[in-house]
Amino acid sequence: MPTNALSVDLEEYFQVSNFDGLIPRDRWPSIPSRVGDATRRLLDLFDETGQRATFFVLGWVAERHPGLVREVATRGHEIACHGYQHELVYELGPEAFRADLRRSREAIEDACGLTLEGYRAPSYSITRESLWALRILAEEGFQWDSSIFPVRHHRYGIPDFEREPLRLDLGDGARIREFPLSTLRLGPLNLPIAGGGYLRFLPAPVFRWGFGRLVRAGTPTVLYLHPWEIDPDQPRQDVGLKVRVNHYHNLSRTEGRLRRLLERHRFAPLGEVLAELEAADRLPERKLAIS
């Protein structure tokens, strides 16, 4: 069993945090969907390379495309939760987060007929200020999470968080397994090497070198991307330079870069990698203080 996890955040191109305020959520139903075609291209690529992944599904997408979610599951991939409509956890607050979690889980489980065990926050928005979300996840029956990014970023990140999977003791008997997004330690810095925008922005040889170095060291890794990142023909939004570069840079190259990684390394769904690490006694436990 590989200790490299493969993941897809299953959402439409217009649902990203970069477009918050530009495309109001009440407009979403009127925008033509593109998630189906891009997702099936990823499924075909995973079939060709013999890989299986975890798909973190938005409840909003599951309600409108239940057949797509079922297809992902029947083609051998794990289904997990990505919230309902891509709202940042620390902006929701505990009560609204619990409601969002229940609504999204119901929509996704109705679509695929499976019980969800895993969660990933939109834009990795479980930060030091929203660690309370982990306790709510455990209370709601989730077994694992992959939301914490050990980097500095204006929207997410806990730079000094552990870089490898572990079990978190949340107090009062609550526990959850956490699979942090992959980073490579370079001196005092953590280089993000988990995929997504970093796969698009870092020079391809640099990304492959960094990811390969983690694999050779036996470090459990997680690679992520979004269906819209292999869709260079998506409608372009009238945005500022920073957002335009962040969202559209190298979209035409993402699929090729991903293919080379899939051909070079072996991957599995996150839940299976975590179970394998636990069976091998490779999930250390840490007490986590939550205010």
C-alpha positions in Angstrom: 0.0 0.0 0.0 1.5 3.4 -0.9 1.7 6.2 1.6 1.0 8.8 -1.0 -2.6 10.0 -1.0 -4.4 11.5 -4.1 -7.3 13.9 -3.7 -9.7 16.1 -5.7 -11.7 19.0 -4.4 -14.9 18.5 -6.4 -16.3 22.0 -7.1 -17.2 24.3 -10.0 -14.7 26.9 -11.3 -16.9 29.7 -10.1 -17.0 28.5 -6.5 -13.4 29.2 -5.5 -12.6 31.7 -2.7 -10.8 33.9 -5.2 -14.2 34.8 -6.7 -16.0 35.5 -3.4 -17.7 38.8 -3.8 -17.4 38.7 -7.6 -19.9 35.8 -8.2 -22.6 35.9 -5.5 -23.8 32.5 -4.4 -27.4 33.3 -5.5 -26.0 33.5 -9.1 -24.5 30.0 -9.0 -27.6 28.1 -10.2 -27.8 30.2 -13.4 -24.2 29.6 -14.4 -23.6 26.7 -16.8 -21.9 23.8 -15.1 -18.4 22.6 -16.3 -17.6 20.3 -13.4 -18.9 17.1 -15.0 -16.6 17.0 -18.1 -13.5 18.0 -16.2 -14.2 15.4 -13.5 -14.6 12.6 -16.0 -11.3 13.6 -17.6 -9.7 13.1 -14.3 -11.5 9.8 -13.8 -10.2 8.6 -17.1 -6.7 9.7 -16.3 -6.8 7.9 -13.0 -8.1 4.8 -14.8 -5.2 5.0 -17.3 -2.6 5.3 -14.6 -4.2 2.8 -12.2 -4.7 5.4 -9.4 -7.5 5.8 -6.9 -8.3 9.1 -5.1 -10.4 10.8 -2.5 -13.0 13.2 -3.9 -13.9 16.0 -1.5 -17.4 16.9 -2.7 -19.3 20.1 -2.1 -22.9 19.4 -1.0 -24.1 22.0 -3.5 -22.5 20.0 -6.3 -23.9 16.7 -5.0 -27.5 18.0 -5.0 -27.2 19.1 -8.6 -25.0 16.3 -9.9 -25.8 13.2 -7.9 -25.1 11.0 -10.9 -21.6 12.4 -11.1 -20.9 11.7 -7.4 -22.2 8.1 -7.8 -20.0 7.6 -10.9 -17.0 8.7 -8.9 -17.8 6.2 -6.2 -18.6 3.3 -8.6 -15.3 3.9 -10.4 -13.5 3.0 -7.2 -12.8 6.3 -5.5 -13.4 7.5 -1.9 -16.1 10.2 -1.3 -15.5 12.8 1.4 -17.0 16.1 2.5 -16.0 19.6 1.4 -18.8 21.6 3.0 -21.9 22.8 1.4 -21.2 25.9 -0.6 -17.5 26.6 0.0 -17.7 29.0 2.9 -14.6 29.5 5.0 -14.8 27.7 8.4 -13.5 30.6 10.4 -16.1 32.9 8.9 -19.0 30.6 9.6 -18.4 30.1 13.3 -19.2 27.0 15.3 -23.0 26.9 15.1 -23.2 27.7 11.4 -20.3 25.3 10.7 -22.1 22.4 12.3 -25.3 23.2 10.3 -23.2 23.4 7.1 -21.5 20.1 7.9 -24.8 18.3 8.4 -26.4 19.8 5.3 -23.5 18.9 3.1 -23.1 15.4 4.5 -26.8 14.7 3.9 -26.6 15.9 0.3 -23.4 13.9 -0.5 -24.5 10.7 1.3 -27.9 10.9 -0.5 -26.1 11.2 -3.8 -23.6 8.3 -3.4 -25.3 6.0 -0.8 -22.2 5.9 1.4 -21.3 7.0 4.9 -18.7 9.8 4.9 -15.7 9.5 7.2 -13.4 12.3 5.9 -13.6 16.1 5.6 -11.6 18.9 4.0 -12.4 22.6 4.7 -12.9 25.0 1.8 -9.6 26.7 1.2 -8.0 24.8 4.1 -9.8 27.2 6.5 -9.2 25.3 9.7 -6.5 27.6 11.1 -5.3 28.3 14.6 -8.4 30.5 15.1 -10.8 27.7 14.0 -9.4 24.6 15.6 -12.8 24.2 17.4 -14.0 22.8 14.0 -12.0 19.6 14.7 -14.0 18.9 17.8 -17.3 19.5 15.9 -16.1 17.1 13.2 -15.4 14.4 15.8 -18.7 15.0 17.5 -20.5 14.6 14.2 -18.9 11.3 13.5 -16.1 12.1 11.1 -13.0 9.9 11.5 -10.4 12.1 9.8 -9.6 15.5 8.4 -7.3 17.0 5.8 -7.6 20.7 6.2 -4.5 22.0 7.9 -1.7 23.4 5.8 1.6 23.9 7.6 2.5 27.1 5.7 2.0 30.9 5.9 -0.8 32.2 3.6 -3.1 35.1 3.8 -6.2 32.8 3.8 -5.0 29.6 5.5 -2.2 27.9 7.3 -0.7 26.9 10.7 3.0 27.2 9.9 4.3 25.3 13.0 1.8 22.4 12.8 3.1 18.9 12.4 3.9 18.1 8.8 3.0 14.4 8.8 -0.3 12.5 9.6 -1.2 12.1 13.3 -4.0 11.4 15.7 -5.2 14.4 17.6 -6.6 14.1 21.2 -9.1 16.9 21.4 -10.0 16.3 25.1 -13.1 14.7 26.7 -12.5 11.5 24.7 -12.7 13.1 21.3 -10.1 12.2 18.7 -9.6 12.7 15.0 -6.9 11.8 12.6 -5.3 14.6 10.7 -3.5 14.4 7.3 -1.8 17.8 6.8 -1.2 19.1 3.3 2.3 18.2 2.2 5.3 20.5 2.6 9.0 20.0 2.2 11.2 21.5 5.0 13.9 23.8 3.6 15.8 25.4 6.4 13.3 27.5 8.4 10.6 27.3 5.7 8.0 24.8 4.7 7.8 24.6 0.9 4.2 23.8 -0.2 4.4 20.7 -2.4 0.9 19.4 -2.2 -0.5 20.3 -5.7 -3.2 22.8 -6.8 -1.8 26.2 -7.4 1.6 25.1 -6.3 1.7 22.4 -9.0 0.9 25.2 -11.5 3.2 27.8 -10.2 6.4 26.0 -9.2 8.6 25.0 -12.1 7.6 21.4 -13.0 11.1 20.0 -12.3 11.2 21.7 -8.9 7.8 20.3 -7.9 8.7 16.8 -9.1 12.1 17.0 -7.2 10.4 18.2 -4.0 7.6 15.6 -4.2 10.0 12.8 -5.1 12.2 13.8 -2.1 9.3 13.3 0.3 8.5 10.0 -1.3 12.1 8.7 -1.1 12.2 9.7 2.5 9.1 7.6 3.2 7.1 10.7 4.2 3.3 10.3 3.8 2.2 12.8 1.2 -1.1 14.1 -0.2 -1.5 15.6 -3.7 -4.6 17.7 -4.5 -6.2 19.5 -7.4 -9.5 20.7 -8.6 -11.4 19.8 -11.8 -11.3 23.4 -13.0 -7.5 23.2 -13.0 -7.5 21.0 -16.1 -10.1 23.2 -17.8 -8.2 26.1 -19.6 -11.3 26.9 -21.6 -13.4 28.0 -18.6 -15.0 31.4 -18.9 -12.7 34.2 -17.8 -13.7 36.6 -15.1 -13.0 40.3 -15.0 -10.7 40.2 -12.0 -7.6 42.1 -10.9 -4.1 41.0 -11.8 -3.4 39.1 -8.6 -6.5 36.9 -8.8 -6.1 36.5 -12.6 -2.6 35.2 -12.2 -3.5 33.0 -9.2 -6.5 31.4 -10.9 -5.5 31.1 -14.5 -1.8 30.6 -14.6 -0.7 27.4 -16.3 -4.1 25.8 -16.6 -3.2 24.4 -19.9 -0.2 22.6 -18.4 -1.8 21.1 -15.2 -3.0 17.9 -16.8 0.3 17.0 -18.2 2.2 17.8 -15.0 -0.3 15.7 -13.1 0.0 12.8 -15.5 3.8 12.7 -15.0 3.4 12.5 -11.2 0.8 9.7 -11.6 3.0 7.7 -13.9 6.0 8.1 -11.5 4.4 7.4 -8.1 1.7 5.2 -6.6 -1.3 6.8 -4.8 -4.3 5.7 -2.8 -7.3 7.4 -1.2 -6.6 9.3 2.0 -8.8 7.1 4.2 -6.9 4.0 3.1 -3.5 5.6 3.6 -4.4 6.7 7.1 -5.7 3.2 8.0 -2.4 1.7 6.7 -0.3 4.2 8.7 -2.4 3.4 11.8 -2.0 -0.4 11.3 1.8 0.1 11.0 1.8 2.2 14.3 2.9 5.3 12.3 0.2 7.7 13.6 1.6 9.4 16.7 -0.9 11.0 19.0 -0.8 14.6 20.2 -3.0 16.5 22.6 -4.4 19.6 21.0 -5.5 22.5 23.1 -8.6 24.1 21.7 -9.8 27.4 23.2 
